[in-house]
């Protein structure tokens, strides 16, 4: 599966391989999609920390990125 264009929502129970979708972040960046146009939401702080660390690992980044990774409650209180 590739995510070439448009908006994408991935909802599935734990252990289904949703993390594999994170590889698409690298692909999207190579296709010209800006990190500012990406949003990753989870339901818990723990899941958000794990997701952020996996994204940073895939991007081989030191931690500074403009991508929002957090839970739905943090997103609602985050100024845009």
SENUTI-40340 format. One record per residue (C-alpha): residue in one letter; x, y, z. Coordinates in Angstrom, 1 decimal. Layout:
N
SITE  rest       x       y       z
SITE     A       X       Y       Z
...
# end
This chain:
80
SITE  rest       x       y       z
SITE     X     0.0     0.0     0.0
SITE     X     1.3     3.5    -0.8
SITE     X    -0.1     6.8     0.2
SITE     X     0.5     8.9    -2.9
SITE     X    -2.0    11.7    -2.4
SITE     X    -4.9    13.0    -0.4
SITE     X    -5.8    12.5     3.3
SITE     X    -5.4     9.2     5.1
SITE     X    -6.8     8.0     8.4
SITE     X    -5.5     4.7     9.9
SITE     X    -7.6     3.2    12.7
SITE     X    -7.0    -0.3    13.9
SITE     X    -6.5    -2.2    17.2
SITE     X    -3.1    -2.6    18.8
SITE     X    -0.7    -5.1    17.1
SITE     X    -2.1    -4.7    13.6
SITE     X     1.0    -3.2    12.1
SITE     X    -0.1     0.5    12.0
SITE     X     3.5     1.4    12.7
SITE     X     4.5     0.1     9.3
SITE     X     2.6     3.0     7.9
SITE     X     5.2     5.3     9.4
SITE     X     7.5     4.3     6.6
SITE     X     5.3     6.3     4.4
SITE     X     6.5     9.5     6.1
SITE     X     9.8     9.1     4.4
SITE     X     8.2     8.4     1.1
SITE     X     5.9    11.4     1.4
SITE     X     8.8    13.6     2.2
SITE     X    10.6    12.3    -0.9
SITE     X     7.5    13.2    -3.0
SITE     X     7.5    16.8    -1.7
SITE     X     5.0    16.7     1.1
SITE     X     6.1    19.1     3.9
SITE     X     6.2    18.0     7.6
SITE     X     4.0    20.9     8.3
SITE     X     1.2    19.2     6.3
SITE     X     1.4    16.0     8.4
SITE     X    -0.4    15.2    11.6
SITE     X    -0.1    12.1    13.7
SITE     X    -2.7    11.6    16.5
SITE     X    -3.0     8.8    19.0
SITE     X    -5.2     8.2    22.0
SITE     X    -2.6     8.1    24.8
SITE     X     0.6    10.0    25.7
SITE     X     2.5     6.7    25.8
SITE     X     1.5     5.9    22.2
SITE     X     2.4     9.4    21.1
SITE     X     5.9     9.1    22.6
SITE     X     6.4     5.8    20.9
SITE     X     5.1     7.1    17.6
SITE     X     7.3    10.1    17.7
SITE     X    10.4     8.1    18.5
SITE     X     9.7     5.7    15.7
SITE     X     9.2     8.6    13.2
SITE     X    12.5    10.2    14.4
SITE     X    14.2     6.9    13.9
SITE     X    12.8     6.5    10.4
SITE     X    13.8    10.0     9.5
SITE     X    17.2     9.7    11.3
SITE     X    16.4    13.0    13.0
SITE     X    17.8    14.4    16.2
SITE     X    14.4    15.4    17.5
SITE     X    13.8    18.8    16.0
SITE     X    10.9    18.6    13.5
SITE     X     7.8    20.6    12.9
SITE     X     5.6    17.5    12.7
SITE     X     2.8    17.4    15.3
SITE     X     2.8    14.0    17.1
SITE     X     0.5    13.8    20.1
SITE     X    -2.8    12.6    21.5
SITE     X    -6.2    13.9    20.6
SITE     X    -6.5    16.0    23.8
SITE     X    -3.1    17.7    23.3
SITE     X    -4.1    18.5    19.7
SITE     X    -7.3    20.2    20.8
SITE     X    -5.4    22.5    23.1
SITE     X    -2.5    23.1    20.7
SITE     X    -2.6    26.6    19.1
SITE     X    -2.5    26.3    15.3
# end
